[in-house]
Amino acid sequence: MPRPVKRRMVCNLPDFDHYGPVNKENSLNETVIMSIEEFETIRLIDLDGLDQEQCAQSMGVARSTVQRIYNDARKKLADSIINGKTLKIEGGNYLLCSGEHRHQRCGKCRRFQHGRNR
């Protein structure tokens, strides 16, 4: 029996969930699907400058899991950019940082830390 997949903590959902080529004549009209967790690793590591260990702590998973998610996300970004495919961000196995999960620390917004509202 396989081990159950652990849900990842995500600070916020993307404001924009579709990206694509401007020059539609050359596009293949193919879509690359990126999960919310993959988006979150790109945000935390590339935009916020966290290392993989800090990202893993923020998302509540192992560093090796973050490394795998991050590599998958970068591959999808490259496929979208290089091959002119539309990138769509949706789905995944995550928990949105909220009052229900006060025992876990949110990375970017630091909304909840050590079981108290900050």
DSSP file (Angstrom, degrees, kcal/mol; ACC not computed):
  #  RESIDUE AA STRUCTURE BP1 BP2  ACC     N-H-->O    O-->H-N    N-H-->O    O-->H-N    TCO  KAPPA ALPHA  PHI   PSI    X-CA   Y-CA   Z-CA
    1    1 A M              0   0    0      0, 0.0     2,-0.0     0, 0.0     0, 0.0   0.000 360.0 360.0 360.0 126.5    0.0    0.0    0.0
    2    2 A P        -     0   0    0      0, 0.0     3,-0.1     0, 0.0     0, 0.0  -0.304 360.0-100.7 -69.8 152.8    1.5    3.4   -1.0
    3    3 A R        -     0   0    0      1,-0.1     3,-0.0     3,-0.0     2,-0.0  -0.485  44.1-104.2 -69.7 138.7    2.2    6.0    1.5
    4    4 A P        -     0   0    0      0, 0.0     2,-0.3     0, 0.0    -1,-0.1  -0.360  36.8-108.8 -66.2 145.3   -0.5    8.8    1.6
    5    5 A V        -     0   0    0     -3,-0.1     2,-0.3     1,-0.1     0, 0.0  -0.587  30.4-127.9 -76.7 130.5    0.6   12.1    0.0
    6    6 A K        -     0   0    0     -2,-0.3     2,-0.2     1,-0.1    87,-0.1  -0.627  22.4-119.9 -80.3 133.2    1.1   14.9    2.5
    7    7 A R        -     0   0    0     -2,-0.3     2,-0.3    87,-0.1    87,-0.3  -0.514  27.4-132.8 -73.2 139.9   -0.8   18.1    1.8
    8    8 A R  E     -a   94   0A   0     85,-2.0    87,-3.1    -2,-0.2     2,-0.4  -0.735  13.6-119.1 -98.0 142.0    1.5   21.1    1.4
    9    9 A M  E     -a   95   0A   0     50,-2.6     2,-0.4    -2,-0.3    87,-0.2  -0.643  29.9-169.6 -78.5 131.9    0.9   24.5    3.0
   10   10 A V  E     -a   96   0A   0     85,-2.7    87,-2.8    -2,-0.4     3,-0.1  -0.990  16.4-153.1-125.4 131.5    0.4   27.3    0.5
   11   11 A C  S    S-     0   0    0     -2,-0.4     2,-0.3     1,-0.2    -1,-0.1   0.917  72.9 -14.2 -72.9 -45.4    0.3   30.9    1.6
   12   12 A N        -     0   0    0     84,-0.1    -1,-0.2    97,-0.0     3,-0.1  -0.992  66.8-107.2-156.1 158.9   -1.9   32.3   -1.1
   13   13 A L        -     0   0    0     -2,-0.3     4,-0.0     1,-0.1     2,-0.0  -0.525  49.7 -90.0 -85.1 154.8   -3.3   31.4   -4.5
   14   14 A P        -     0   0    0      0, 0.0    -1,-0.1     0, 0.0     3,-0.1  -0.351  21.6-141.8 -66.4 144.2   -2.0   33.0   -7.7
   15   15 A D  S    S+     0   0    0      1,-0.2     2,-0.4    -3,-0.1    -2,-0.0   0.822  94.5  36.4 -70.9 -32.1   -3.6   36.3   -8.8
   16   16 A F        -     0   0    0      1,-0.1    -1,-0.2    -3,-0.0     3,-0.1  -0.983  61.5-179.8-124.0 132.2   -3.3   35.1  -12.4
   17   17 A D        +     0   0    0     -2,-0.4    72,-2.5     1,-0.1     2,-0.4   0.368  64.0  61.3-116.5   5.8   -3.7   31.5  -13.4
   18   18 A H  E     +B   88   0B   0     70,-0.2     2,-0.3     2,-0.0    70,-0.2  -0.999  52.2 170.3-133.1 134.0   -3.1   31.6  -17.2
   19   19 A Y  E     +B   87   0B   0     68,-2.5    68,-3.6    -2,-0.4    -3,-0.0  -0.991  13.7 153.6-137.0 144.3    0.0   32.7  -19.1
   20   20 A G        -     0   0    0     -2,-0.3    66,-0.1    66,-0.3    65,-0.1  -0.979  44.1 -66.3-162.4 173.9    0.7   32.3  -22.7
   21   21 A P        -     0   0    0      0, 0.0     3,-0.1     0, 0.0     6,-0.1  -0.376  29.9-145.5 -69.1 144.3    2.5   33.5  -25.9
   22   22 A V  S    S+     0   0    0      1,-0.2     2,-1.5    -2,-0.1     3,-0.1   0.879  91.7  66.4 -75.4 -40.0    1.5   36.9  -27.3
   23   23 A N    >   +     0   0    0      1,-0.2     3,-1.0     2,-0.1     4,-0.4  -0.656  65.0 178.3 -86.6  87.4    2.0   35.8  -30.9
   24   24 A K  G >   +     0   0    0     -2,-1.5     3,-0.8     1,-0.2    -1,-0.2   0.730  69.0  71.9 -65.8 -24.3   -0.8   33.3  -31.1
   25   25 A E  G 3  S+     0   0    0      1,-0.2    -1,-0.2    -3,-0.1    -2,-0.1   0.857 104.3  40.4 -61.2 -33.6   -0.1   32.5  -34.8
   26   26 A N  G <  S+     0   0    0     -3,-1.0    -1,-0.2     2,-0.0    -2,-0.2   0.520  95.2 103.4 -92.2  -5.8    3.1   30.6  -33.9
   27   27 A S    <   -     0   0    0     -3,-0.8    58,-0.1    -4,-0.4    57,-0.1  -0.445  66.3-141.6 -80.9 153.6    1.7   28.9  -30.8
   28   28 A L        -     0   0    0     56,-0.5    -1,-0.1    55,-0.4    57,-0.1   0.426  35.1-124.6 -89.6  -0.5    0.7   25.2  -30.8
   29   29 A N        +     0   0    0     55,-0.4     2,-0.3     1,-0.2    56,-0.1   0.753  64.3 141.6  57.9  25.7   -2.4   25.9  -28.6
   30   30 A E        -     0   0    0     54,-0.2    56,-2.6    50,-0.1     2,-0.4  -0.671  41.7-141.9 -92.7 154.0   -1.0   23.3  -26.2
   31   31 A T  E     -c   86   0B   0     -2,-0.3     2,-0.5    54,-0.2    56,-0.2  -0.952   6.6-155.4-121.9 137.0   -1.3   23.8  -22.4
   32   32 A V  E     -c   87   0B   0     54,-3.3    56,-3.0    -2,-0.4     2,-0.6  -0.943  17.6-145.4-105.6 127.6    1.1   23.0  -19.6
   33   33 A I  E     -c   88   0B   0     -2,-0.5     2,-0.4    54,-0.2    56,-0.2  -0.850  14.3-171.0 -99.2 122.7   -0.6   22.5  -16.2
   34   34 A M  E     -c   89   0B   0     54,-3.2    56,-2.3    -2,-0.6     2,-0.0  -0.940  20.2-129.2-110.3 132.2    1.3   23.6  -13.2
   35   35 A S     >  -     0   0    0     -2,-0.4     4,-2.2    54,-0.2    57,-0.2  -0.315  22.5-111.6 -75.5 163.2    0.0   22.7   -9.7
   36   36 A I  H  > S+     0   0    0     55,-2.5     4,-2.4     1,-0.2    56,-0.1   0.873 119.3  54.1 -60.7 -38.8   -0.5   25.2   -6.9
   37   37 A E  H  > S+     0   0    0     54,-0.3     4,-2.0     2,-0.2    -1,-0.2   0.885 107.3  50.0 -65.3 -38.0    2.4   23.6   -5.0
   38   38 A E  H  > S+     0   0    0      2,-0.2     4,-2.0     1,-0.2    -2,-0.2   0.920 110.8  49.6 -65.3 -42.7    4.7   24.0   -7.9
   39   39 A F  H  X S+     0   0    0     -4,-2.2     4,-2.4     1,-0.2    -2,-0.2   0.916 109.2  52.9 -58.4 -43.9    3.7   27.6   -8.2
   40   40 A E  H  X S+     0   0    0     -4,-2.4     4,-2.8     1,-0.2     5,-0.2   0.873 107.0  50.8 -63.4 -38.6    4.4   28.1   -4.5
   41   41 A T  H  X S+     0   0    0     -4,-2.0     4,-2.7     2,-0.2     5,-0.5   0.904 110.5  49.5 -67.2 -38.9    7.9   26.7   -4.7
   42   42 A I  H  X>S+     0   0    0     -4,-2.0     4,-1.7     2,-0.2     5,-1.2   0.928 113.7  47.0 -62.2 -43.8    8.7   29.0   -7.6
   43   43 A R  I  X>S+     0   0    0     -4,-2.4     5,-2.5     3,-0.2     4,-0.7   0.944 116.9  41.7 -62.6 -48.9    7.4   31.9   -5.6
   44   44 A L  I  <5S+     0   0    0     -4,-2.8     6,-2.5     3,-0.2    -2,-0.2   0.910 125.3  32.2 -68.6 -43.5    9.2   31.0   -2.4
   45   45 A I  I  <5S+     0   0    0     -4,-2.7     4,-0.4     4,-0.2    -3,-0.2   0.953 130.0  28.5 -82.4 -52.1   12.6   30.1   -3.9
   46   46 A D  I  <5S+     0   0    0     -4,-1.7    -3,-0.2    -5,-0.5    -2,-0.1   0.876 132.0  29.8 -82.7 -38.0   12.9   32.3   -7.0
   47   47 A L  I  <<S+     0   0    0     -5,-1.2    -3,-0.2    -4,-0.7    -4,-0.1   0.920 129.4  34.2 -88.0 -48.8   10.9   35.4   -6.0
   48   48 A D  S   <S-     0   0    0     -5,-2.5    -3,-0.2    -6,-0.2    -4,-0.1   0.621 100.9-127.8 -85.2 -12.4   11.3   35.5   -2.2
   49   49 A G        +     0   0    0     -4,-0.4    -4,-0.2    -6,-0.3     2,-0.1   0.695  51.7 152.8  78.2  19.3   14.8   34.1   -2.2
   50   50 A L        -     0   0    0     -6,-2.5    -1,-0.2     1,-0.1     2,-0.1  -0.481  42.4-123.8 -76.4 152.8   14.3   31.3    0.3
   51   51 A D     >  -     0   0    0     -2,-0.1     4,-2.5     1,-0.1     5,-0.2  -0.426  34.1 -96.9 -85.6 174.6   16.5   28.2    0.0
   52   52 A Q  H  > S+     0   0    0      1,-0.2     4,-2.5     2,-0.2     5,-0.2   0.847 123.6  54.1 -63.8 -34.0   15.0   24.8   -0.4
   53   53 A E  H  > S+     0   0    0      2,-0.2     4,-2.1     1,-0.2    -1,-0.2   0.924 111.2  44.8 -65.5 -44.4   15.2   24.0    3.4
   54   54 A Q  H  > S+     0   0    0      2,-0.2     4,-2.3     1,-0.2    -2,-0.2   0.891 113.2  51.3 -65.7 -40.1   13.3   27.2    4.3
   55   55 A C  H  X S+     0   0    0     -4,-2.5     4,-2.2     2,-0.2    -2,-0.2   0.919 109.2  50.9 -62.1 -44.1   10.8   26.5    1.5
   56   56 A A  H  X>S+     0   0    0     -4,-2.5     5,-2.1     1,-0.2     4,-1.2   0.904 110.1  49.6 -61.0 -42.4   10.3   23.0    2.9
   57   57 A Q  H  <5S+     0   0    0     -4,-2.1     3,-0.3     1,-0.2    48,-0.2   0.914 111.1  49.7 -63.0 -42.9    9.7   24.4    6.4
   58   58 A S  H  <5S+     0   0    0     -4,-2.3    49,-0.3     1,-0.2    -2,-0.2   0.873 116.1  41.6 -63.3 -38.1    7.2   26.9    5.1
   59   59 A M  H  <5S-     0   0    0     -4,-2.2   -50,-2.6    -5,-0.2    -1,-0.2   0.552 109.5-121.4 -89.7  -8.5    5.3   24.3    3.1
   60   60 A G  T  <5S+     0   0    0     -4,-1.2     2,-0.3    -3,-0.3    -3,-0.2   0.833  74.2 105.5  74.2  33.1    5.4   21.6    5.9
   61   61 A V  S   <S-     0   0    0     -5,-2.1    -1,-0.3    -6,-0.1    -2,-0.1  -0.812  75.9 -79.1-134.0 175.0    7.2   19.0    3.8
   62   62 A A     >  -     0   0    0     -2,-0.3     4,-1.9     1,-0.1     3,-0.3  -0.380  37.3-118.5 -73.7 154.1   10.7   17.5    3.5
   63   63 A R  H  > S+     0   0    0      1,-0.2     4,-2.5     2,-0.2     5,-0.2   0.872 115.6  56.9 -60.5 -37.8   13.5   19.3    1.6
   64   64 A S  H  > S+     0   0    0      1,-0.2     4,-1.9     2,-0.2    -1,-0.2   0.852 105.3  51.8 -63.6 -33.4   13.7   16.4   -0.9
   65   65 A T  H  > S+     0   0    0     -3,-0.3     4,-2.6     2,-0.2    -1,-0.2   0.916 109.7  48.7 -67.4 -43.3   10.0   16.9   -1.7
   66   66 A V  H  X S+     0   0    0     -4,-1.9     4,-3.1     1,-0.2     5,-0.2   0.909 109.0  53.9 -61.7 -42.0   10.5   20.6   -2.3
   67   67 A Q  H  X S+     0   0    0     -4,-2.5     4,-2.3     1,-0.2    -1,-0.2   0.914 111.1  45.3 -60.0 -43.3   13.4   19.7   -4.6
   68   68 A R  H  X S+     0   0    0     -4,-1.9     4,-2.2     2,-0.2    -2,-0.2   0.928 115.2  46.7 -65.8 -45.9   11.3   17.4   -6.7
   69   69 A I  H  X S+     0   0    0     -4,-2.6     4,-2.3     1,-0.2    -2,-0.2   0.917 113.4  49.5 -62.3 -43.8    8.3   19.8   -6.8
   70   70 A Y  H  X S+     0   0    0     -4,-3.1     4,-2.5     2,-0.2     5,-0.2   0.902 110.1  49.8 -63.1 -44.2   10.7   22.7   -7.8
   71   71 A N  H  X S+     0   0    0     -4,-2.3     4,-2.0    -5,-0.2    -1,-0.2   0.907 111.5  49.1 -63.0 -41.6   12.4   20.7  -10.5
   72   72 A D  H  X S+     0   0    0     -4,-2.2     4,-2.0     2,-0.2    -2,-0.2   0.910 111.4  50.2 -62.2 -42.2    9.0   19.7  -12.0
   73   73 A A  H  X S+     0   0    0     -4,-2.3     4,-2.4     1,-0.2    -2,-0.2   0.912 110.3  48.6 -64.0 -43.8    7.9   23.4  -11.9
   74   74 A R  H  X S+     0   0    0     -4,-2.5     4,-2.5     1,-0.2    -1,-0.2   0.876 109.5  52.9 -65.7 -36.8   11.0   24.7  -13.6
   75   75 A K  H  X S+     0   0    0     -4,-2.0     4,-2.4    -5,-0.2    -1,-0.2   0.908 110.5  47.8 -63.6 -41.3   10.6   22.0  -16.3
   76   76 A K  H  X S+     0   0    0     -4,-2.0     4,-2.2     2,-0.2    -2,-0.2   0.893 111.0  50.8 -67.2 -40.3    7.0   23.1  -17.0
   77   77 A L  H  X S+     0   0    0     -4,-2.4     4,-2.6     2,-0.2     5,-0.2   0.937 111.7  47.8 -60.9 -46.1    8.0   26.8  -17.1
   78   78 A A  H  X S+     0   0    0     -4,-2.5     4,-3.0     1,-0.2     5,-0.4   0.914 110.7  51.2 -62.2 -43.7   10.8   26.0  -19.6
   79   79 A D  H  X S+     0   0    0     -4,-2.4     4,-1.8     1,-0.2     6,-0.5   0.907 112.6  47.1 -59.6 -42.7    8.4   23.9  -21.7
   80   80 A S  H  X>S+     0   0    0     -4,-2.2     5,-1.3     2,-0.2     4,-0.6   0.928 118.5  39.1 -65.4 -46.6    5.9   26.8  -21.8
   81   81 A I  H  <5S+     0   0    0     -4,-2.6     3,-0.5     3,-0.2    -2,-0.2   0.947 121.0  41.3 -71.6 -49.5    8.4   29.5  -22.6
   82   82 A I  H  <5S+     0   0    0     -4,-3.0    -3,-0.2    -5,-0.2    -2,-0.2   0.894 123.6  36.6 -68.4 -41.2   10.6   27.6  -25.1
   83   83 A N  H  <5S-     0   0    0     -4,-1.8   -55,-0.4    -5,-0.4    -1,-0.2   0.343 106.7-117.6 -99.2   6.6    7.7   25.9  -27.0
   84   84 A G  T  <5 +     0   0    0     -4,-0.6   -56,-0.5    -3,-0.5   -55,-0.4   0.840  59.3 153.8  65.4  35.4    5.2   28.7  -26.8
   85   85 A K      < -     0   0    0     -5,-1.3     2,-0.3    -6,-0.5   -54,-0.2  -0.659  49.2-106.8 -96.0 153.0    2.6   26.7  -24.8
   86   86 A T  E     - c   0  31B   0    -56,-2.6   -54,-3.3    -2,-0.3     2,-0.5  -0.582  30.0-143.1 -74.2 137.3    0.0   28.2  -22.5
   87   87 A L  E     -Bc  19  32B   0    -68,-3.6   -68,-2.5    -2,-0.3     2,-0.4  -0.916  17.5-173.0-105.0 125.3    0.8   27.8  -18.8
   88   88 A K  E     -Bc  18  33B   0    -56,-3.0   -54,-3.2    -2,-0.5     2,-0.6  -0.973  11.6-151.7-120.6 131.3   -2.2   27.1  -16.6
   89   89 A I  E     + c   0  34B   0    -72,-2.5     2,-0.3    -2,-0.4   -54,-0.2  -0.902  41.3 120.6-106.3 117.8   -1.9   27.0  -12.8
   90   90 A E        +     0   0    0    -56,-2.3    -2,-0.1    -2,-0.6   -54,-0.1  -0.985  42.6  16.7-166.1 159.7   -4.5   24.8  -11.1
   91   91 A G        +     0   0    0     -2,-0.3   -55,-2.5   -56,-0.2   -54,-0.3   0.047  50.6 132.0  71.4-174.5   -5.0   21.8   -8.8
   92   92 A G        -     0   0    0    -57,-0.2     2,-0.5   -56,-0.1    -1,-0.1  -0.718  63.2 -73.0 121.9-172.0   -2.7   19.9   -6.5
   93   93 A N  S    S+     0   0    0     -2,-0.2   -85,-2.0   -87,-0.1     2,-0.3  -0.817  74.8 128.8-126.9  87.5   -2.7   18.6   -3.0
   94   94 A Y  E     -a    8   0A   0     -2,-0.5     2,-0.4   -87,-0.3   -85,-0.2  -0.892  50.6-134.6-141.2 163.9   -2.4   21.6   -0.7
   95   95 A L  E     -a    9   0A   0    -87,-3.1   -85,-2.7    -2,-0.3     2,-0.4  -0.994  27.4-131.1-119.3 128.9   -3.9   23.4    2.3
   96   96 A L  E     -a   10   0A   0     -2,-0.4   -85,-0.2   -87,-0.2     2,-0.1  -0.664  34.9-102.5 -79.2 131.9   -4.3   27.2    2.1
   97   97 A C        +     0   0    0    -87,-2.8     2,-0.3    -2,-0.4    -1,-0.1  -0.342  66.7 139.7 -56.6 120.3   -2.9   28.9    5.1
   98   98 A S    >   -     0   0    0     -2,-0.1     3,-1.7     3,-0.0    -3,-0.0  -0.901  68.7 -80.8-153.3 178.7   -5.8   29.8    7.3
   99   99 A G  G >  S+     0   0    0     -2,-0.3     3,-0.8     1,-0.3    -2,-0.1   0.707 118.2  68.8 -61.2 -21.8   -7.0   30.0   10.9
  100  100 A E  G 3  S+     0   0    0      1,-0.3    -1,-0.3     2,-0.1     3,-0.2   0.693 101.3  46.6 -71.3 -17.3   -7.8   26.2   10.9
  101  101 A H  G X   +     0   0    0     -3,-1.7     3,-1.8     1,-0.1    -1,-0.3  -0.302  64.8 141.7-121.3  47.7   -4.1   25.5   10.7
  102  102 A R  T <   +     0   0    0     -3,-0.8    13,-1.1     1,-0.3    14,-0.2   0.705  64.5  68.6 -64.7 -21.0   -2.6   27.7   13.4
  103  103 A H  T 3  S+     0   0    0     -3,-0.2     2,-0.3    12,-0.1    -1,-0.3   0.660  93.3  69.9 -74.0 -13.7   -0.1   25.1   14.5
  104  104 A Q  S <  S-     0   0    0     -3,-1.8     2,-0.5     9,-0.1     8,-0.1  -0.811  83.7-124.2-107.1 147.9    1.7   25.5   11.2
  105  105 A R        -     0   0    0     -2,-0.3     2,-0.4   -48,-0.2     8,-0.2  -0.747  15.2-137.1 -94.5 130.8    3.8   28.5   10.2
  106  106 A C        -     0   0    0      6,-1.1     4,-0.4    -2,-0.5   -47,-0.1  -0.724  13.2-148.4 -84.6 132.6    3.0   30.3    7.0
  107  107 A G  S    S+     0   0    0     -2,-0.4    -1,-0.1   -49,-0.3   -48,-0.0   0.977  82.9  25.3 -69.4 -61.2    6.2   31.2    5.1
  108  108 A K  S    S+     0   0    0      1,-0.2    -1,-0.1   -50,-0.1    -2,-0.0   0.953 132.2  31.8 -75.9 -51.8    5.6   34.5    3.3
  109  109 A C  S    S-     0   0    0      1,-0.0    -1,-0.2     3,-0.0    -2,-0.1   0.687  85.0-148.9 -84.3 -15.9    2.8   36.1    5.2
  110  110 A R        +     0   0    0     -4,-0.4     8,-0.2     1,-0.1    -3,-0.1   0.846  40.1 155.9  49.5  36.4    3.9   34.7    8.6
  111  111 A R        +     0   0    0      1,-0.2     7,-1.7     6,-0.1     2,-0.4   0.868  62.3  28.2 -60.3 -40.1    0.2   34.8    9.5
  112  112 A F  E     +D  117   0C   0      5,-0.2    -6,-1.1     6,-0.1     2,-0.4  -0.986  67.2 168.7-131.0 129.0    0.5   32.1   12.1
  113  113 A Q  E >   -D  116   0C   0      3,-1.8     3,-1.6    -2,-0.4    -9,-0.1  -0.985  68.0  -8.3-143.3 129.9    3.6   31.3   14.2
  114  114 A H  T 3  S-     0   0    0     -2,-0.4   -11,-0.1     1,-0.3     3,-0.1   0.829 123.7 -59.3  56.2  37.1    3.9   29.0   17.2
  115  115 A G  T 3  S+     0   0    0    -13,-1.1     2,-0.4     1,-0.2    -1,-0.3   0.530 115.2 103.1  76.5   5.2    0.1   28.5   17.5
  116  116 A R  E <  S-D  113   0C   0     -3,-1.6    -3,-1.8   -14,-0.2     2,-0.4  -0.905  77.3-112.2-120.8 151.1   -0.7   32.2   18.0
  117  117 A N  E      D  112   0C   0     -2,-0.4    -5,-0.2    -5,-0.2    -6,-0.1  -0.673 360.0 360.0 -75.9 129.5   -2.0   34.8   15.6
  118  118 A R              0   0    0     -7,-1.7    -1,-0.1    -2,-0.4    -6,-0.1   0.454 360.0 360.0 -85.3 360.0    0.8   37.2   14.9
